Amino acid sequence: MQYRLILAASMAIAVNASPAPMPTKAPSILKARAPAAAGSSVLSAPMTIAAGETFDGGNVMYDRGVSCTGQVEGGDSDAVFILEKGASLSNVIIGPNQIEGVHCNGGCTITNVWWDAVCEDAFSIKKQDDGETTTINGGGATGAEDKVIQHNGGGTVAINNFEVSDFGKMYRSCGNCKSMPARHVIVTGGSASNGKVLVGINSNMGDTASISGVSMTSVGDECIDYEGVTDGSEPSKIGPCSGTGGGSGGSTGTTSAAASTKTPSTKTSSAGSTKTTKSSTKTTKSSTKTKTTKKATKTSSSAAKATKA
């Protein structure tokens, strides 16, 4: 009887001493929201959408039939689509077998474009004049080791209701391009989960960021400020953009040139509920390690053509 009591007590101690279960990262909702592919097309060369033209892909999945090369910088020849100035792309799924995704040469519009698996970058604004705006409406991307949206040209990028999961940075203003104009990003709505940084800017170069209404789950920082450089070296990280609360991983604040305004933002708990908070807007700085991006090569402005390999 005494032996049984000792054994029972030992078992109780073992149960009580068992380690707590390891936390699991938030599930990705991107796959559930992305449309099913209506077909597939493997391109032997980038499809170029001419200046001012529009291409609707009908939710076909396009890629290049090549393996991702990781964070090795590619060029225009590695892209799936090249959008010339003012071109539009809609209802397209970018497949996993590609390197550079979509390149824009200024004032582009993409609507409901989805990346099944990001390689080096998903969407790169290679060229853009000051005063021009590239607009992203809906769509989403997953699986980016580093950046999803890379902004090398000038002007503004407006990101509306974009879904991103499992990523390094959703948006990054180039930190070490040869030309470093002031860049501006406006992020409205959408969601982000399982990522490191939502937005990265270089305030010393005049960059600004405005972020509102984004539902964030398991995201390290909302906005990070970097010290942009022009000598090709790696930009240094300054810290959280002012006015965003330091990036708690669950809330969205706002940073912008209009320092006196306030913008509602959302916070998502682990249970999925959402509540509204407010944060003031301020002009901010930004910087994180960013690779030197290559200058985009000029592409033909001929009409878009798809070629199956």
C-alpha positions in Angstrom: 0.0 0.0 0.0 2.8 2.4 0.9 4.5 1.6 -2.5 1.3 2.4 -4.3 0.9 5.8 -2.5 4.5 6.8 -3.4 4.0 5.8 -7.0 0.8 7.7 -7.3 2.4 10.8 -5.7 5.3 10.5 -8.2 2.9 10.3 -11.1 1.1 13.4 -9.9 4.3 15.3 -9.6 5.3 14.3 -13.2 2.0 15.5 -14.5 2.2 18.8 -12.7 5.7 19.4 -13.9 5.0 18.8 -17.6 6.0 21.8 -19.7 3.3 24.1 -21.0 2.4 23.6 -24.7 4.5 25.6 -27.2 2.6 28.6 -28.7 1.7 28.1 -32.4 1.8 30.9 -34.9 -1.4 32.3 -36.2 -2.9 30.4 -39.2 -2.6 31.9 -42.6 -5.9 33.0 -44.0 -4.5 33.9 -47.4 -5.1 30.5 -49.1 -8.8 30.6 -48.0 -9.3 34.1 -49.6 -7.3 33.7 -52.8 -9.4 32.5 -55.8 -8.9 29.0 -57.3 -6.8 29.1 -60.4 -8.9 28.9 -63.6 -5.9 27.4 -65.5 -2.1 27.8 -65.7 0.3 29.3 -68.2 4.1 29.0 -68.1 5.8 31.9 -69.9 9.1 31.6 -71.7 9.7 35.4 -71.3 8.1 38.2 -69.3 4.7 39.3 -70.5 4.8 43.1 -71.1 1.7 45.2 -70.7 2.1 48.3 -72.9 1.8 51.8 -71.5 -1.8 52.7 -70.7 -3.0 49.2 -71.6 -5.0 46.7 -69.4 -4.7 43.0 -69.0 -7.3 40.8 -67.2 -5.9 37.3 -66.6 -9.2 35.7 -65.6 -7.6 34.2 -62.5 -5.2 32.1 -64.5 -2.0 31.2 -62.7 1.2 32.5 -64.5 4.8 31.7 -63.8 8.1 31.1 -65.6 8.7 27.4 -64.9 11.9 28.1 -63.0 13.0 27.5 -59.4 13.1 30.4 -57.0 16.7 31.6 -56.4 16.0 33.0 -53.0 17.2 36.5 -52.2 19.6 36.7 -55.2 18.7 39.9 -57.0 17.1 39.3 -60.4 16.3 41.6 -63.3 13.5 42.4 -65.8 14.2 39.2 -67.7 13.3 37.2 -64.6 9.8 38.9 -64.1 6.5 37.3 -64.9 4.8 40.6 -65.9 6.3 43.9 -66.8 3.9 46.9 -66.6 4.9 49.9 -68.6 3.9 53.4 -67.4 0.2 53.6 -66.6 -0.5 49.9 -67.4 -3.0 47.8 -65.4 -3.0 44.1 -64.4 -6.0 42.3 -62.8 -7.3 38.9 -61.8 -4.0 37.1 -62.0 -2.3 34.5 -59.8 1.5 34.5 -59.8 2.6 30.9 -59.4 5.5 29.6 -57.3 7.9 28.8 -60.2 9.3 32.3 -60.8 11.9 34.7 -59.4 10.8 38.3 -59.8 7.0 38.5 -59.9 5.7 41.7 -61.3 7.7 44.9 -62.3 6.1 48.3 -62.7 7.6 51.3 -64.6 5.4 54.0 -63.1 1.8 54.8 -62.3 0.6 51.2 -62.5 -2.6 49.7 -61.1 -2.9 46.1 -60.0 -6.2 44.6 -58.9 -6.8 41.2 -57.3 -3.3 39.9 -58.1 -2.3 37.1 -55.8 1.2 35.6 -55.2 1.1 31.9 -54.4 4.7 31.9 -53.1 6.9 35.0 -53.2 10.5 34.6 -54.3 12.9 37.6 -54.3 10.1 40.2 -54.4 6.4 40.0 -55.3 5.9 43.5 -56.8 8.6 46.0 -57.6 8.1 49.6 -58.6 11.3 49.9 -60.6 10.7 53.4 -62.0 8.2 56.1 -61.1 8.3 59.9 -61.3 7.6 62.2 -58.4 3.8 62.9 -58.3 2.9 59.6 -59.8 1.0 56.9 -57.9 0.9 53.1 -58.2 -2.2 51.6 -56.7 -2.7 48.1 -55.4 -6.3 47.1 -54.9 -7.1 43.8 -53.1 -5.1 40.7 -53.8 -2.4 39.3 -51.5 0.9 37.4 -51.1 2.4 34.7 -48.9 5.7 33.1 -48.3 8.1 36.1 -48.7 11.5 35.6 -47.0 12.1 39.3 -47.2 10.1 41.9 -49.1 6.7 41.7 -50.7 6.5 45.2 -52.3 9.7 46.9 -53.2 9.6 50.7 -54.0 12.6 51.9 -56.0 11.1 54.8 -58.0 9.7 58.0 -56.5 6.1 59.1 -55.9 3.5 57.2 -54.0 2.3 53.6 -53.5 -1.3 53.2 -52.3 -2.1 49.7 -50.9 -5.8 49.0 -50.4 -7.2 45.9 -48.7 -4.1 43.8 -49.4 -3.7 40.5 -47.6 -0.2 39.3 -46.6 1.0 36.3 -44.6 4.3 34.7 -43.7 6.5 37.6 -44.7 9.6 39.6 -43.9 8.4 43.1 -44.9 5.1 43.9 -46.7 6.4 47.2 -48.0 10.0 48.6 -48.2 11.2 51.9 -49.6 14.6 51.1 -51.1 17.3 51.9 -48.6 20.3 52.1 -50.8 19.4 52.8 -54.4 21.6 55.1 -56.5 18.7 57.5 -56.8 16.9 58.2 -53.5 13.8 60.4 -54.1 11.2 60.9 -51.4 8.8 58.0 -51.4 5.3 57.8 -49.9 3.2 54.8 -48.9 -0.5 54.8 -47.9 -1.8 51.5 -46.5 -5.5 51.2 -46.0 -7.4 48.1 -44.8 -6.4 44.5 -45.4 -4.7 42.1 -43.1 -1.2 40.9 -42.1 -0.2 37.8 -40.2 3.0 36.0 -39.3 5.4 38.7 -40.4 8.3 40.8 -39.2 7.7 44.4 -40.4 4.6 45.8 -42.1 6.2 49.0 -43.5 9.8 50.1 -43.8 10.8 53.7 -44.8 13.7 56.1 -44.8 12.6 59.3 -43.2 16.0 61.0 -43.7 15.2 60.8 -47.4 11.8 62.4 -47.0 9.7 59.2 -46.9 6.3 59.1 -45.3 3.9 56.3 -44.4 0.2 56.4 -43.6 -1.2 53.2 -42.2 -4.8 52.7 -41.1 -7.4 49.9 -40.7 -5.0 47.0 -41.1 -5.8 43.9 -39.0 -2.5 42.5 -37.7 -1.8 39.2 -36.1 1.7 38.0 -35.0 3.5 40.9 -36.8 6.6 42.2 -35.1 6.6 45.8 -36.1 4.1 48.0 -37.8 6.6 50.5 -39.2 10.4 50.6 -39.0 12.5 53.7 -39.8 15.9 53.2 -41.6 18.8 55.6 -42.4 18.7 55.5 -46.2 22.1 55.8 -48.0 23.2 56.5 -51.6 26.7 54.9 -51.5 25.4 51.3 -51.9 26.1 50.3 -48.4 23.5 48.6 -46.2 21.1 51.1 -44.5 21.0 51.0 -40.7 17.9 50.5 -38.7 16.9 53.5 -36.6 13.9 52.0 -34.8 10.0 52.2 -34.8 8.5 55.0 -36.8 7.2 57.7 -34.5 3.5 57.8 -33.9 2.8 54.1 -34.4 3.3 52.8 -30.8 6.4 50.9 -31.5 4.9 48.0 -33.4 3.3 45.7 -30.9 2.4 43.1 -33.5 -1.3 43.5 -33.0 -2.3 47.1 -33.8 -2.0 49.6 -36.6 -1.1 53.2 -36.2 -0.6 56.0 -38.6 2.4 57.9 -39.8 2.1 60.7 -42.3 3.1 64.3 -43.2 -0.1 65.5 -41.6 1.0 65.5 -38.0 -2.2 66.9 -36.5 -4.7 64.5 -37.8 -5.8 61.2 -36.3 -6.8 58.0 -38.1 -8.7 55.0 -36.7 -6.8 51.8 -36.6 -7.6 48.2 -35.7 -6.3 45.7 -33.3 -6.9 42.0 -33.6 -6.6 39.7 -30.6 -5.6 36.0 -30.7 -9.3 35.1 -30.4 -10.0 37.0 -33.6 -12.0 39.9 -32.2 -11.3 43.4 -33.4 -11.4 46.7 -31.6 -10.8 50.3 -32.8 -8.1 52.5 -31.4 -6.7 55.9 -32.4 -3.2 57.1 -33.1 -1.9 60.4 -34.2 -0.1 60.9 -37.5 3.4 62.1 -37.7 6.2 62.4 -40.3 8.6 59.6 -39.7 11.9 58.1 -40.6 12.8 54.5 -41.4 15.6 52.0 -42.1 16.3 48.2 -42.2 18.8 46.1 -44.0 17.9 46.2 -47.7 19.9 44.8 -50.6 21.0 47.0 -53.4 18.5 46.7 -56.2 19.5 46.7 -59.8 18.4 49.5 -62.2 15.5 48.3 -64.3 16.2 47.8 -68.0 14.0 49.3 -70.6 11.3 47.0 -71.9 9.2 47.0 -75.1 5.9 48.8 -75.1 4.4 46.3 -77.5 1.1 44.7 -76.7 1.1 41.9 -74.1 1.6 38.4 -75.3 1.5 35.1 -73.3 3.7 32.2 -74.5 3.5 28.7 -73.1 6.8 26.9 -72.6 
